[in-house]
Amino acid sequence: MTDPDDPSPSASTAPADVPSALLPLTRWGPVIAVLAVIVAGSITTSVPTVPGADWIPIDVSDVRHLAAYATLAVAVSWATRSTIRSHVRLLVAAFALVVAVGVMIELLQSTLPHRTASVRDVGVNALGATIGLGGYTVLVGLRSRLSASS
């Protein structure tokens, strides 16, 4: 039996058939995958555009930033959920980590001749993280309601 107050990773937070040696991968694998996509998209010379999207009132690049950083925020929250017990602390830590990644990506882009850094992008990334953390909070609430009703 596991201690519910023990913040260490345990088999109770992963499927029973996952060996304990793979638990870090099951938690952090999605974070690494999302980070890889963000970095790859951030250092490429050209990012594909959506044909005929001129009527959209928001820049398509902003939509990509929002989606990428919202997804990263959810992945980071999911990965740290058994380590950080307080939901508020988890949200603050995930937000800080995701925004720090966004800042580092912009700094990286400032060193590339074919890319430019943008404070605006950092803001859009932070908004994406906020949206993702809001979604994560809703999902956690739904999950706990479903568990309580069964």
Protein Blocks (a to p, Z undefined) as FASTA:
>chain_A
ZZfklmbdcfklpcfklcfklmmmmmmmmmmmmmmmmmmmmmpmbdcddehilmpmbdfk
lmmmmmmmmmmmmmmmmmmmmmmmblklmmmmmmmmmmmmmmmmmmmmmmpmkbccdfkl
mmmmmmmmmmmmmmmmmmmmmmmmmmmmZZ
